[in-house]
Amino acid sequence: MKSLHLPRATALRSAAVAALAAALFALIPTPASAQANPPPEARPALTIPAAAQAGPGFNVDAATNAYLAEVPPAARARSDAYFEGGYWLILWDFLAGAAISLLLLQLGWSAAMRDFAERVTRFKPVQSLIYWAEYLTVASALGFPLTIYESFVREHHYGMATQTFGPWAFDQVKQLLVGIILGGLVVTVVMGVIRRLPRTWWFWGAVVTLGFYAFVVMIAPVYLTPLFNKVTRLEEPGITGPILAMARANGIPANDVYVIDASRQTTRISANVSGLGRTLRVTLNDNLLRRCAPESILAVMGHEMAHYVLGHIEVILGFYLIVVVAGFSWLRWSLDWCLRRWGGRWRVRGVGDIAVVPLFMLLFSCFFFVLTPITNTFSRTLETQADIFGLDAARQPDGFARVALQLAEYRKLSPGPLEEWLFYDHPSGRARIHAAMRWKAENLSLFAPPEPPAQVSPPPATGS
């Protein structure tokens, strides 16, 4: 499940810079877009390694190693390199964001953007909206070169992306516009809270921020996802029937399964149960449909449904309420300290001045950067619970193991313990396959062929 996590921020980029950069990258070769979903008879069949076949001598470790051995060394080295490179990108994203914030403060750009907003209107909420549009556009433009490398060049280098630069840049523009509108609303409300509640703004600001996040989660499947992908009902009874039966059996109020055309952007497989209340949707992407056997699709959806059934939506919101309140508490102290020391140089008048936003972003990013292992462990724990529930619900351990191998195209299969604790927000591929085989070992009767009935000898004949 990805829709409810508070992800590492990705910069949103401006149309002007995108247009200038397009000329430089127009000639980069890109893979062809994925083909339409195959007919049911052409969908891949589930294959099970010999050592993972159900039988009297079934061994969990041997079955796990048999699946892992199916990944060629070159493919494994490639996925390891991709995933390990992501560790450095976490650092570079943080440093780039910090540098942009400091640049806007040190050069007086943030104060100049505030001054412009004040010249346009005397109405504080509108000033906040104007400032936020200026800030996000400038910050996105400054960070655009790193975004080009991280989200376009690198993704194509590793064969993950399918978009040419023009459509990709257009998606970045749309993200920027969405960020201006939605981000502008939350910034305006939070700044209003700061001005009206100067003593307790840190607590109520956290509540407003998390409440707004929950609102975005609720509207995303219906109003935001269609801005970037075509969403349609899946009309294939052989796939939707088992998924909806599993949903009904577990109390999920779903009547349809939706599919998005993610293949226009990526080769990755994914699915989710997203939304809140009446916007709840069971969604999978067309890569999952095209590349996976029905057993694997059902296993994935069992995992995603677990997040709903196990109440992970509420757990995540509760956890992040604590985290965000702690973050705003950190802001309360650190903002005051920074403004006393440098506020005059930056021409920032105080915590209630909209020009403080770059400092706000810098300090908040520092807080979440340090907290990365904790938030990853929290996420990984919920994902492990969902894996176990999904195995119980779908009863497809081999389908789940096969999906874990496909996810290994961009996730390192076998990290060290410290590496997994620091960087993994999902269980590793090895851990997931081992869990699936462990479940299979305890439920072999579901998979092993029935033993032939014992031969009963006829009773001996008796004489008269």
N, C-alpha and C positions, 0 to 999 in steps of 0.2 A: 504494500500500500504506500503510495507516495503522496496522496493528496492532502494528508493531514500533518505531515512533518513540516517543521519550520526549517526549510533548506538553507544551505549556504547561499547567500545573495548572489545573483547573477546580474551584472550590469545591463541596463537597457540602453540601446544605442540610437543616435540621432540619424534622421534621414539624410541630412546634408553630408555628414561624414561617410555614410554608407554609399552614397552616390559617387563620391570621390574615390573611395577604395574599390568600387566595383570594377573599374577599368584595370586595376592591377591584378585582379583575381579572376577575370572572366575566362582566362585560358586554362585555369586549373582543371585537369580531367576529373570527371566525376562518374561514379558507377551509374548504370541505368536505373531508372525507377523500378521498384518492385512490381511484379506482374499482379494481375487481379487474383483474388482468392481462387484456389483450385476447386474443381468439383469434388464432392465427397470421395469418389472413387480414386482420385489422384492424390488425396492427402497422405502424408507419410504414415507408414505402419510402425507400430512400436516394436523395437528390437531389444532383446534382453541378452546380455552376455551369458556365456555358458555357466560361469561361476556364480551368476546371480539367479539362475533358474531355481524355482522352488523344488525342494526335494529333501529326503531324510538327512543328507549331509550338508545342508545349507549353513554357510558360515558368514557372519555379518562382515567381518574384516575382508574376507576373500571377495565377497560380492562388491564391497565398496571399491577395493583396488581394481576389480575387473572393469568397473565403470570408468574409473580414473585413467586406466590404461588405454581407453579408447581415444583420448585426446592426444594427437601427435605431438612430439616434442617441439616442433617448430610453432605449432598453434599455441601451445602452452607458453612458450617463451614470449610470443607476441602479446598474449593477453596479460601476462605478468608485467611486461614492459609498459603496456597501456595503463594498467591499474596503478603500478608503482609511480609512473609519471604523474598520476593524479595527486599523489601525496605532495609533490612539489607545487602543483597548481593551487592546492589549498593555501600554501604559504604565499605564493606569488599573488593570488587574488587578495589575500589579506593585506599584503604590503602595498599593492597597487591602490587598493581602496583607501588605505591610510595616507598614502602620498597625495592622492587627489584631494582628500579632505584638508590636509595641511596646506596644500597649494591654494585652495580656495580661501582659506583663512589668512594665510600669510600675505598673499598678494592683495587682499582686500576685496576680492571678487564677491565673496558672500555678502559683505556689507553693501557693495555697489548694487547687487541684485535686490537687496532689501530696499535700498533707497529708490530704485526704479519702481518697485511695487508701491511704495508709499506716494510717489509722484502720480501714479495712475489713479489711486483711490485712497480714501481715508478709512474705508471699511476694513477692519482687521481680518475677517475671514477671507475676503477677496485678496487682500495682500498676501495672505498665506498661500492661497492657490496660485497666484502669479509667481511668487518666489519659488514654490515647489516645481513649477513647470520650467523655470529658468535653471534651477539647481540640477534637476534630473537630466535635462538635456545637455548641460555643460559637463556634468560628471560622466554621463554616458559617452559623450564624444571623446573625452580624455581617456577613458578606459577602453575605447573601441579597438585599438590595435591588439590588446591582449585578448579581447573577446573573439576577434577574427581568428587568432591562432588557436585559442582553446576550443571554440565551438564550431569552427569551420575547417581550418587547415588540418588540425590534428585529427578531427573526426574523419576526414577524408583519407588521411594518411593511413589510419588503422581500419579503413573500410566500413566505418559505422554510419556514414552519412550518405544520403542519396540526392540532396538538393544541390543545384548549381547556385552560384553566388547570388544572383538576382532574387530568386524566391526566398533564399535564406535571409538576405538583407531586408526584404519586405516584412518577413516575420519579426525581425528585430525592431523595425519601425512600429509595427502593431504592438509589440510588447512595451515599447516606450510610451505609446499613447495610453495603453491600459494602465501603466504605472503612473503616468501623470494624473489620470482621472481618479483611480482608486487610492493611490498614495496621497494625492492632494486632499482627498476627503479625510483620511485618518490624521494627516499632519495638521490640518485645520482644526479638527476636534481636539487633538492632544494639546496644541498650542493654546486653545481656548481654556482647556482644563488648567494648564500651567498658570495662565493669567488670573483665573478666578479662584483657584485653590493653591495659593503659593506655598502652603505648609505641607499639604498632603498630595500634591500633584503627582509625585512618584508612584503612589499606590493607584490612584484613579487613572493615571496615564497608562499603567500596565493593564488595568481592567478594560479600558477602551481599546487598547491595541489588540488584546486577545479576543475581545468581542468582535472587533472588526475582522480579524483573521477567520473566526468561525463563520462570519457572514460570507466572506469570500469563498470559503470551502463549500458553503451551501449553494452559492450561485454558480460555482465554477462549471459543473457538468452541463448545465443548461445554457448558460450565457457566455462563458469564457472559452471553453474548449472549442465550440463551433467557430470561433474567430480564427483558429489556426488549423483546424482539421474538420473534415466532413464526418458527421456522426449519423449513422443509420442503424435501423433495427436489423439485427441478424435474422435472416429468414432461412434457417437450415435446421429442421427439426432434429436431425441426428446429433447436432451439437447443442442447440438450445434446450431440447427436451431434458437431457440429464442435468444440465446446469440449473434450470428452473426447478426441477424436482429436488435437487440438493438444496436450493435456496428455500423452497417451501418446507422441506423437512427440518430446516434449522431456523424457521421463523423469520426469514427475510422477506419483506413485502415487495417482491420483484415479479413483474409480469412479462418483462421483455429483457432481452440481452442486446446490448448496443456494441457496435464495432466502429472504430475510428481508422481513418486511412493514414496511419503513422508511417507507412512505407514511403510516403512522399518526402519524408524527412530523414528517416533512420532505418537501419536494419534490425534494431533491437526488438525483442519480444517483450510484451508487458500487458498487464490487466489490472483492474482495480474495481473496488466497490466504493464509489465516491458520492459526495453530497451528504446532505443532512435532511431528515424529515421527508417531505414530499419530493425533494430533488434527488433522492437516492437512486443511483443507477449502477447496474452491473455492466461493466464495459471491458472489452478486450480489443487489442489492436490487430490489424490485418496481418502483421508479421507472425503473430502467434497462430492465427488460423492457417496461414500458408505453410509454416515451417514445422508445425508440431502435430503429433498424432492425437486423435481424440482423447486418449487416456491422459496425455500430458496436459491438454487444455482443461480437462476436468480437474486434474490435480492442482493446476494453477488457480482455477476459480475457487476450489475448496479453500486454498490458502487465503485468497482475498476475502472470501465470505467470513473467515474467522475473525477478521478485524471488526466486523459488525457484530457478530454473535458474542464475542468475548468482551464487548464494550470498550474496545480500544479507542474509539472516538472520544468517549468521555475521559478515559484514562490519559490520553495524550493532551487533551485540553486542560485537565487538572494539573498534569506535570508541567506543562508550559506556562500555566498561570503562576506556579511557584517560581519557575525559571525567569519569567518576564518580570515578576515583582522584584525578584532579587536583582535582575539587571537594571531596573529603574531605580532601585535603592542605591546600586553602585553609581548610577548616573547622578543621583541627587548629590552625592558627596564629590564625585570627580568633576562634575560640571562646575560646581562652586569653586573648587580648588583651581581649576584651569582658568576660569574667568577672572579670578582675583589676580592670577599671575600674568595672563596674556590678553585678557579681554580688551583692555585699552588699545593695545597694538592692533588687534583684529577689528576694532570698532564694533564690538558686540556689546550691547547695552546690558544684557543680563539673560537669565534663563528664559524669560518670556519673549525675548527678541528672536524673530524668525531667522535671523542671520546665524543663530547658534546651531542650525541643522547640521552643517558639516562636522562640527565637534560632537554633536549628539551621535551621528552615524559612526564616527571614529571610535568613540568610547564604547558604544554598543557592540561594534564589531570586535573590539579587544576582548570584551566579556565573553562573547560567544566563541571566539577563537580559542581562548583558554579552556572553555567548557566543552570543547569538541569531544574528548574521550567520554565524558559523562553522557552527553546527548546521544552519541553513537551507541554506548552500552544500553541506554534506555531503549532506543529503537531496535537494536539487535535482540534484546530480550523479548519484546513484543513480536518481532518477526519469528523468533524461535517458537513461541507459543502458537502463532498462526500456522507454522509448518506442521506442528503436531496435530492441531485441530484439523487442518486440511487433509492430512493422511487418514484420520479417523472418518472424516466426512466423505471423501472421494474414494478411498480405498484403492489408490493407484500409486503404490510406492515406486514402481518402475517408471511410470509416467513422470513422477516427480523427480526421480534421479536423472532421467533424460533431460528434463528442463534445466536442472542444475548444471548439466554439462553445456547446454546452449548458453546459459547465462555466463559461463566461464569464457565466452568470447571476449568479454570486457571486464571480468572480475577474476582476480587471482584465485586459483583453486585451493591452494594449500599455504596459507600464511602462517607465520609463527604466532605464538600466543600474544606477545606484546603488540605485534603488528595488527592482529585482529582487534585487540582491545582499543587501540588508538584510532584506526582508520575505517573499520567495518561497521556500517549501520545495518547490515544484514549478516546472517551466518555465512561462513565461507562455503564454497561448493563442496569441499570434502565433508564438512560437518553436516550439510544437508543430505548428501547421499548416504552417509553413515546412519543418520537418523531414519531415513526411508528404509534402509535395509534392516535396521534394528526393528522397526515396526513390522516389516515383512516377516522377520524371523519369529515374531510373537503371534503372527496370524497366518502361518503357513497353510493351515487348512483351507483358507480362502483361495489358494493358488495351486496347491499340489493336486494332481489328479487323484480321484478316489481310488482306494485300493479295491481290487476285484474281490467279490464276495468269496468267502471260504467255501471250499467244496465239502459238501455234506455227504458222507457215505450212506448208501441205502441200508436199512436195517437187515440183518441176516435173515435168510429164509428159514422158516421153521417147518418141520415135518408135521404131518397129521398124526 
